Amino acid sequence: MDEEKPTCYLLIADRFEYPKGQYVFRYIEVDYGISSGDTRSTGIKHISVTLDPEGRQPPFFTVPMTMLEEVAEPPKGLMAPPPLNRDWKECAIKGTGSFPDQRNRWKN
């Protein structure tokens, strides 16, 4: 049995660094309740999406459903972004990438 593909959407407005017209896919992995939290705090239904056509690869981000238009058939040739190839431990030590420099956090 073939695995079902995640729903494809078109952003109808800019969201974070992603421009209007960007194709996104429903993120089918765990989003740790982020979309539910955004839904509760705004009163607008949010879902987590990714650029990965398989719906599995981070990064993911939340989008209000009012900014999405479902696409019946995604364009051919859409490819997943390259995998994250970061040494997270190195980022944490050097204070680069996604982790702030915690060593200098409390210095005056």
PAVOLO-364616 format. One record per atom (N, C-alpha, C, O): x, y, z; residue number from 1. Coordinates in pm, whole numbers, plus 32768, in hexadecimal, padded with zeros to 4 digits. Layout:
N
px  py  pz  num
X  Y  Z  NUM
...
//
This chain:
108
px  py  pz  num
8055  7F8A  8000  1
8000  8000  8000  1
8059  807C  8000  1
80B8  8085  804E  1
803A  80DB  7FA9  2
8086  8156  7FA2  2
8065  81B0  8019  2
7FF2  81B7  8046  2
80CD  81F3  804A  3
80BA  8251  80B7  3
807A  82D0  807F  3
80A0  8300  8015  3
8019  8304  80C7  4
7FD5  837D  809A  4
8031  83F6  80A3  4
807A  8407  8104  4
802E  8448  803C  5
8081  84C1  8037  5
803F  852F  808A  5
7FC5  8534  8094  5
8090  8587  80C6  6
8056  85F7  8111  6
8013  865B  80B4  6
8037  8667  803F  6
7FB3  86A1  80E9  7
7F6B  8706  809B  7
7FCA  8776  8072  7
801E  87A1  80C1  7
7FBB  87A3  7FF7  8
800B  8811  7FC2  8
7FB8  8891  7FCB  8
7F40  8891  7FAF  8
7FFA  88FE  7FF2  9
7FB9  8980  7FFB  9
800E  89E8  7FB4  9
8085  89D5  7F9E  9
7FCE  8A55  7F93  10
8010  8ACA  7F5B  10
7FFF  8B3B  7FBF  10
7F8F  8B58  7FEA  10
806D  8B7B  7FE5  11
8062  8BEF  803E  11
8023  8C61  7FEF  11
8051  8C83  7F82  11
7FBA  8C9C  8024  12
7F79  8D0B  7FDF  12
7FA1  8D91  801C  12
7F6C  8DF9  7FF7  12
7FFE  8D8D  807B  13
8037  8E06  80B7  13
80C2  8DE1  80EA  13
80DD  8D6C  8105  13
811A  8E43  80F7  14
819F  8E2A  812F  14
8191  8DF6  81BD  14
813A  8E23  8208  14
81E7  8D98  81E3  15
81EA  8D63  826C  15
827B  8D4F  8291  15
82C1  8CFE  8254  15
82A9  8D99  82F6  16
8336  8D98  831D  16
838B  8DB7  82A2  16
8370  8E18  825C  16
83F0  8D65  8286  17
8444  8D7F  8211  17
840F  8D3D  8192  17
8450  8D43  8129  17
839B  8CFE  8199  18
8362  8CB7  8127  18
8300  8D12  80DD  18
82A2  8D45  811A  18
8316  8D27  805B  19
82C4  8D87  8011  19
823E  8D4E  7FE4  19
822A  8CD5  7FDA  19
81E3  8DA9  7FCA  20
8163  8D85  7F8C  20
8183  8D37  7F0D  20
81DD  8D5C  7EC1  20
8138  8CCB  7EF5  21
814F  8C78  7E7F  21
81A8  8BFF  7E99  21
81BA  8BAD  7E3F  21
81DF  8BF3  7F12  22
8234  8B81  7F37  22
81DB  8B06  7F4C  22
8175  8B0E  7F8F  22
8202  8A95  7F13  23
81BD  8A16  7F2D  23
81F1  89DD  7FAF  23
826A  89DA  7FC6  23
8196  89B0  8005  24
81B8  8972  8084  24
8166  88F3  8094  24
8102  88E0  804F  24
8191  889D  80ED  25
8150  881C  8102  25
8134  8809  8197  25
8184  8831  81EC  25
80C4  87CC  81B5  26
80A2  87B3  8241  26
8111  8760  8281  26
813A  86F9  824B  26
8140  878E  82F3  27
81A9  8748  833D  27
8168  86D5  8388  27
8110  86EA  83DB  27
8193  865A  836B  28
814E  85E6  83A4  28
8199  85AA  841C  28
816D  8545  8454  28
8207  85E5  8441  29
824F  85B9  84B9  29
821A  8609  8531  29
81C1  865D  8523  29
8250  85EF  85A6  30
8225  8632  8621  30
8251  86C4  861F  30
82C6  86E2  8605  30
81F4  8720  863B  31
8218  87AD  8642  31
8218  87E1  86D2  31
821F  8859  86E9  31
820F  8785  8731  32
8219  87A4  87C0  32
81AD  8807  87EF  32
81C3  8851  884F  32
813B  8806  87AD  33
80CB  8859  87D7  33
80D5  88EB  87AD  33
8085  893E  87D9  33
8135  890B  8758  34
8147  8997  8731  34
80CE  89CB  86E3  34
809F  8A39  86FE  34
809D  897E  8683  35
802A  89AD  8636  35
7FAD  89B9  868E  35
7F5D  8A14  867B  35
7F9D  895E  86EC  36
7F2B  8966  8748  36
7F36  89E2  87A0  36
7ED3  8A26  87BA  36
7FAF  8A00  87CD  37
7FC5  8A78  881E  37
7FA7  8AF7  87D1  37
7F6A  8B53  8806  37
7FD3  8AFB  8753  38
7FB6  8B70  8700  38
7F20  8B7E  86E8  38
7EEA  8BED  86E7  38
7EDC  8B0C  86D5  39
7E4B  8B0E  86C2  39
7E06  8B45  873E  39
7DAE  8B9A  8735  39
7E2F  8B14  87B3  40
7DF2  8B42  8830  40
7E0C  8BD6  8849  40
7DB2  8C1E  8874  40
7E86  8C03  882E  41
7EA8  8C8D  884F  41
7E6C  8CF3  87ED  41
7E59  8D67  8812  41
7E4F  8CC9  8773  42
7E1B  8D28  8710  42
7D87  8D15  86F3  42
7D44  8D71  86C3  42
7D53  8C9E  870F  43
7CC9  8C7F  86EC  43
7CB7  8C5C  8659  43
7C47  8C4B  862A  43
7D27  8C50  8610  44
7D25  8C2B  8582  44
7D6C  8BA5  8573  44
7DDB  8B94  85A6  44
7D2E  8B47  8530  45
7D68  8AC2  851B  45
7DF0  8ACD  84D5  45
7DFA  8B08  846A  45
7E59  8A93  8512  46
7EDF  8A8D  84D9  46
7F04  89FB  84C0  46
7ED5  89A1  8506  46
7F58  89E5  845B  47
7F93  8961  8447  47
8029  8974  8434  47
8057  89E1  8413  47
8073  8909  8448  48
8102  890B  842F  48
811C  88DB  83A2  48
80E2  8878  8375  48
8174  8921  835C  49
8196  8900  82D2  49
822D  88FD  82C2  49
8278  8930  8316  49
8259  88C1  8253  50
82E6  88B7  8231  50
82F4  88C8  819A  50
8291  88C3  8151  50
836D  88DC  816D  51
8386  88E3  80DD  51
839B  8858  80A1  51
83A0  8849  8027  51
83A7  87F4  80F5  52
83BF  876A  80CA  52
8340  872A  8092  52
82DE  871D  80DB  52
833F  8703  8014  53
82C8  86C5  7FD9  53
829B  8645  8020  53
8228  861C  8013  53
82F5  8606  806A  54
82CF  858E  80B7  54
8292  85B3  813E  54
825A  855D  8181  54
829D  8632  8166  55
8262  8660  81E3  55
82AC  8639  8260  55
8275  8646  82CE  55
8327  860B  8254  56
836E  85D4  82C8  56
83E9  8625  82F3  56
8410  861F  8368  56
8425  866D  8299  57
84A6  86AB  82B7  57
8495  8736  82F1  57
844F  878A  82B8  57
84D4  8750  8365  58
84D4  87DA  8396  58
852E  882F  833E  58
8577  87F7  82EC  58
852C  88B0  8349  59
84DE  88F9  83AE  59
844B  8900  8387  59
8427  88F7  8312  59
83F9  890F  83EF  60
836B  8924  83D7  60
8345  89A8  8418  60
838E  89DC  846D  60
82D4  89DE  83EF  61
82A2  8A5A  842A  61
820B  8A57  8427  61
81CF  8A0D  83DA  61
81CD  8AA8  847C  62
813C  8AA9  8481  62
8104  8B18  8429  62
8141  8B82  8418  62
808F  8AFC  83F3  63
804C  8B5C  839B  63
7FB7  8B5A  83BC  63
7F7D  8AEE  83CB  63
7F78  8BCF  83C8  64
7EE7  8BCF  83D7  64
7EA6  8B9C  8356  64
7ED4  8BBB  82E8  64
7E3C  8B50  8365  65
7DF7  8B19  82F0  65
7DC5  8B86  8293  65
7DB1  8B6E  821C  65
7DB1  8BFF  82C7  66
7D83  8C6E  8274  66
7DED  8C9D  8212  66
7DCF  8CE7  81B5  66
7E6A  8C71  8225  67
7ED8  8C97  81CC  67
7EFC  8C27  816B  67
7F5E  8C31  8122  67
7EAB  8BBC  8169  68
7EC8  8B48  8115  68
7E57  8B2C  80B4  68
7DE1  8B3E  80D3  68
7E7E  8B00  803F  69
7E1D  8AD1  7FDB  69
7E46  8A43  7FB6  69
7EB6  8A2D  7F87  69
7DED  89E4  7FCA  70
7E0D  8959  7FAA  70
7E1F  8947  7F14  70
7DD3  897D  7EC4  70
7E85  88FA  7EF0  71
7EA4  88DE  7E64  71
7E86  884B  7E4A  71
7EBD  87F4  7E8D  71
7E2F  8830  7DE9  72
7E08  87A5  7DCC  72
7E7F  8752  7D9D  72
7E93  86E1  7DCB  72
7ECC  8788  7D43  73
7F3F  873F  7D0B  73
7FB8  879C  7D0D  73
7FBC  87FE  7CC3  73
801C  877D  7D63  74
8092  87D5  7D67  74
80DD  87D0  7CE3  74
80DA  876B  7C9D  74
8121  883C  7CC1  75
816F  883E  7C44  75
81D8  87CF  7C44  75
820F  87AC  7CAC  75
81F2  8799  7BCF  76
8258  8731  7BC1  76
82E2  876D  7BD8  76
82FA  87E2  7BB9  76
833A  871D  7C0E  77
83C5  8746  7C1E  77
83E6  8791  7C9D  77
8458  87BB  7CB0  77
8383  87A3  7CF7  78
83A5  87E3  7D76  78
83FF  8786  7DC5  78
83E3  870F  7DD2  78
8468  87BC  7DF9  79
84C8  876B  7E44  79
84D0  879A  7ED3  79
84B7  880F  7EF2  79
84F4  873F  7F2A  80
8508  8762  7FB6  80
8583  87BB  7FC2  80
85E0  87AF  7F73  80
8582  8814  8024  81
85FB  8861  803B  81
866B  8804  8068  81
864F  8796  8097  81
86E9  882D  805B  82
8755  87D6  8088  82
8747  87BB  811D  82
8717  8811  8167  82
8770  8746  814B  83
8764  8727  81D9  83
87B9  8785  822C  83
8820  87B7  8200  83
878A  879C  82A6  84
87D9  87EF  8301  84
885C  87A7  831C  84
885C  8735  834A  84
88C7  87E8  8301  85
894A  87AA  8314  85
8998  8801  8375  85
89FF  8839  8353  85
8965  880A  83ED  86
89A4  885C  8452  86
89D5  8805  84C3  86
8997  87A1  84E7  86
8A43  882B  84FA  87
8A72  87EA  8573  87
8A36  8838  85E7  87
8A6C  889E  8611  87
89C5  8807  861C  88
897B  8851  8682  88
89CF  8867  86FF  88
89C4  88CF  8740  88
8A23  8806  8720  89
8A77  8816  8796  89
8AD7  888B  8782  89
8AEB  88DC  87DC  89
8B10  8893  870B  90
8B6B  8900  86EA  90
8B21  8986  86EE  90
8B57  89EA  871E  90
8AA6  8989  86BB  91
8A57  8A04  86BE  91
8A41  8A31  874E  91
8A4B  8AA8  876D  91
8A22  89D3  87A6  92
8A08  89F4  8831  92
8A87  8A27  8875  92
8A82  8A84  88C5  92
8AF9  89EA  8856  93
8B77  8A12  8895  93
8BA3  8A9C  8865  93
8BCB  8AF0  88B4  93
8B9C  8AB1  87E2  94
8BCB  8B30  87A9  94
8B63  8B9F  87B0  94
8B84  8C14  879F  94
8AE7  8B7B  87CA  95
8A7F  8BE0  87CE  95
8A57  8C0F  8744  95
8A2E  8C81  8732  95
8A62  8BB6  86E2  96
8A3C  8BDA  8659  96
89C2  8B88  8631  96
8997  8B30  867C  96
898C  8BA3  85BF  97
891A  8B56  858F  97
889E  8B75  85DF  97
887F  8BEA  85F7  97
8857  8B0F  8609  98
87D7  8B22  864C  98
87E2  8B34  86E2  98
877F  8B55  8723  98
8856  8B20  8719  99
8865  8B29  87AA  99
88A9  8BAB  87D0  99
8912  8BCD  8799  99
886F  8BF6  882F  100
88B1  8C71  885B  100
892E  8C4F  88AB  100
893E  8BE1  88DE  100
8985  8CAE  88B4  101
8A00  8C9B  88FF  101
89E0  8CA5  8993  101
89DD  8D13  89CC  101
89C8  8C34  89D2  102
899F  8C32  8A5F  102
8A12  8C58  8ABD  102
89FA  8C82  8B2D  102
8A8E  8C48  8A90  103
8AFF  8C68  8AE6  103
8B05  8CFB  8B0A  103
8B32  8D1E  8B77  103
8AD7  8D52  8AB1  104
8ADE  8DE2  8AC9  104
8A56  8E1E  8AEE  104
8A46  8E98  8AF2  104
89F6  8DC9  8B09  105
896D  8DF9  8B1D  105
8960  8E58  8B94  105
8917  8EBB  8B8D  105
89A6  8E3A  8C01  106
8993  8E89  8C7B  106
8A01  8EEE  8C94  106
8A04  8F2B  8CFF  106
8A5B  8F00  8C35  107
8AC6  8F63  8C46  107
8A8D  8FEF  8C36  107
8A34  9006  8BE4  107
8AC3  904D  8C84  108
8A99  90D9  8C77  108
8AF0  9123  8C15  108
8ADC  919A  8BFE  108
//
